[in-house]
Amino acid sequence: MTWSEPAVLHGRACYERVTEGWVDNTHADAFTHTVSLSDDDRAVEVAVVALPSPTYEIREARCRALRGAVAPAVVEGVATLAGTPMVAGLTRRVAEATGAGEGAGLVLDAVIEIARLARQVAKLPRARAARAAGGNAWECWQLDTTGWIDLPDSCFTYSDAGRALFGIRTVTTPMQPDLYSPRPDQRRVFERRKVARLERVDGRLRLFHSMHDNVHGFEVTYEIDLASGTIVRAEHVTPRLPYMGICTEPQRKISTMLGETMDETLRKRVQAHLGGPTGCAQLYDLTADLLRLLA
């Protein structure tokens, strides 16, 4: 790949990918997570019935091609994911199940998005979830760390440093009881829309990724100088965050991406820049997804 011609830009000036995801409370002990993922060439929809934290185990999975060429073996392979937990190793397991046929990459990304949706809803007792009513940020934070086993130290907000900010600054949250304990048969408990875009602009490659859902609002922009392969612009806006006043703290780390060179090891370095207990998991994911589109 050359920086003047990423594979997804072959024959076009702009590439755009749109992701729509939602969660339905369809079972007493499980959720149905659905993701529709489309770009200029094809579109797929993947739906997974999965248990909540701590196992995130897939009970049922199905896929359908909505538009464009998608290999039948890729579609059929999704059903074999039943019994797979959506934890470390999921990417490898999906790749094994679906193969490398047409549309396999899009289907893999859809399953990854489903795993992310699974970290946004829980099944706590309704009386306990009611503590989230009224936007009490401290109560919601405690519900988070109870409802999702993998949150501690996953980002700054769920680190000891993030916890220490409660009580010494104003913290607000859009979290609601239904995210922790949805009503029976509740549809669209959680909804998310993402738009990723790559385009050439005046000797630069501009990368844009937005994500808007019940509790997040991100619009991330990077620009790469095509001659040097260097990131010369790195900025974003965050109109909505789970814990405004705490989640805001690690957002400044996006500036550490300035001057980075777009080489084969950057995706590993991004974790040190944006992830871990000093970073923001959402900012990391949005950036890492853009870099995967360049591959």
N, C-alpha and C positions, 0 to 999 in steps of 0.2 A: 504493500500500500504506500502511495505517496500522499503527502498532505494536500496536494492540489487535486487529488482524485480518490477520495475514500470510496470503497466499493459501493456503498449505498447511493453515491452520487453519480455513478456511471450513467451518462446519458441524460442527466437532469441537473438543474441548477440548485434544486432544493429537495430535501427528503424530509418527510414528516411521518411520525408514528403517533397514533392516538390509542390510549388505553382507557377503557371504562370498566370499573370493577364495583361489585356490590356484594353485600352479605345478607342472606335471608335466614331467619331463625326457623328452620323447617323441622327440626327434631328435638326431642326433649334433651338429648345429650350431645347434639352435633349441630353444626351450621352447614349451609350450602353457600359456597363462595363461587362467584361467577366472574369471569374476566373476558371481555371482548377486546381483541387487539388487532389493529388494522394499520396498514401502510398503503403506499401507492400500488403495490403489486398483489396483495392478498389480505384476507381477513379471516380470523379464527375466533371461535368462542370455546372456552374451556370451563367446565363446571365441576366442582369437587365437593363432596360431602365429607366433612372432616371433624374429628373430635377437637375440642379446644385444648388449651394448655393444660397439662404439661406435655402431652404426647403429640398433639397436632397430627394424629394418624389419619390417613386417607381411608375412608370407608368405601366410597364409590368415586369414580372419575369418568368423565366423558368429554369428547371433543367433537366439534363439527366445523367443517370448512364453510365459511360464509361467502367468500369471494376469492377468485384466483386459484392457482395451482397449489394444492396441498396433497402430498402423497397419501394414499389410503393407509399404508403401513404406519404413518405418523399418527393419523387419526385413531386407528385401532390400538396403537400402542399405549395410548393414554389410559385406557380401561385397565391395563395390567398394573397400574400404579396402586390399586387397592391394597391396603396393608402397609403402605410406605409412610413413615413419619416425615413430616415436613420440617426437618432439622438438617444439621450438617450432612452433606453427602447427597442432598436432594438433586442437585444439578446433574451429578453423575448418574443417578438412578433414572432420571427422566431421559437423559441422552441414550442410555442403554435400552429403555423401553420404546422410544420412538424412532431410533435410528437417525440417519443423516439425509433422509429424503427431502423433497421440496416442502418448505414450510416448517421444518423441524425447529429451526431457530426461533421462529415466532411462537410456536407452541411451547417451547422451553421457557421463553420469557413470560408467557401467560401463566404458567405454573408457578414461576418464581413470584409473580405478582400475587397469586393466590396465597402463597405462603406468607407474604407480607400482610395481606388482608386478615389472615388468621391471628395476627398479633394486635388487632384493633378491637376485637370483641371477646367477651368472656361470658361465663355462666356461673356467676356468683349468686348466692341466695338473694332474692329480691329485697328483703328487708335490709340486707347489708349494702346492696347497691344504692338504696335510697339515700345513703349518706352523701352521694354525689349531687343531690338536688341543691339548687341554689348557687352552684359554682364555687363550692368550698374547695380551693385548690389543694390544701393539705390533706383533706379527706380523700380526694380523688387520687392523689399521689400514693397514698397508702393502699387504696383499692388496686391501683396499677400493679404495685409490687406483689400484691396477693394474687391477682388474677392472671398474670403472665410470668411464668417461671424464669424466662430468659432476659428480663429487663435489667436486673441489677448490673451496673457498670457497662451497660450496652451503649450508653451515651452520657454526656455531662449531667443531664437532668436526673438520671437515676444513679449517680455516683454519690459518694459521701459529700463531696464539695457542693453538688447541686442541692442535696437535702439540707445542707447547712444554711442555705439562703432563705428557707422558709422562716418567717418570723422576723427577718431583718430587712426585708424589702417587700413591696407590693407584688403579689403574684396572682394572676387571673387565669381562668381556664374555661374553655367551652365544653368540657366533658359533661356528659349527662348519664343518668342512671341506666338508660336503655343500652348503652355500650357495655355495661358490666352485667346486666341481667335483662335481656330483651323480653318483650311480652310474647306469649305463645303465638306462633305463626306470624310474627312480625316480619314484614318485608322491608328490604332496603334499610336494615338497621344501621349499616355503614355504607357510604357511597364515596367513590373516588374517581377523579378524572385526571389523566396525565397526558401532556402533549410534549413530544420530543421532536426537535427540528434541527437540521444541519443545512447550512447554506453558505455559499461564497459571497463575500461582500468586500469589495475594494482591496483585494490582495490578502484577505483574511478568511478564515473558516470560522463562522459563527455557530456556536452550539447553544441551544436553548432547551430548557426542560422545566415545565411547570407541573405542579401537583396541587390540587385543591380537593379537600374532603371535609368531613365533619369537624376535624380538629386541626388540620394543617392547611397552610397556604404558602406555597413556595414558587418563585419564578427565578430560575438560575440562568445566567448568561456567561459564557466564556467565549473569548476570541483567540484564535491561533494565527500567528503570523506564518503564512504559507512558505515564505522563503527560508525561515529558520526553524519552523516547527516549535516555536516557543509560545507559551500562553502569555498574551499581552493585556488581556482583560479578564477579570474574574470578579463578578459581583452578583448580588441577588437581592430580592425583596421578600419579606416574610410577613404578609398582612395577617396571618393567623398561625398561632403556635399553641401546642397543648398547654404550656405553662409560660405565658408571657411574663417576663421578669426573671425566668431561669433559663428556658430554652433560648432566649435571646443571647445569652452569654457566649456560647460557642460559635455563633453565626459569623463573628469577625474572622474566624479561621479560614474563611474562603480566600482571604488575601494571601495566604501562604501558597496558593497555587500559582500566583504570578511569577513568571520567570521559569516555571517548570518546562522541561523539554518533553515533547510527545514521543517517547520511545517505548520499547516493549515492556519496560519495568515500571512505567508510571502508574499503572493500575494497582501495583503493590504499594507504591509510595503514597498513593492517595489515602490509604488506610491510616498512615501515620499523620497525615495532614489534617484529615477531616473526621476520622472515626474514633472508636474507642471511648474510654471514660472521660476524655477531655473534649470530645467532639460531638457531632450531631449525626445520628444514624440516618436521618432522612436526607440531609445534605450530602452525606457520603453516598447513599444509594443513587440519588439523582445524578451525581457526578460520575459514579462508576458506570451507570447505564449509558451515559453519553459516550464514555470512552469505549464501551463494548461496541457501540454502533460504528466506531471508526475502524474496528478490527476487520 
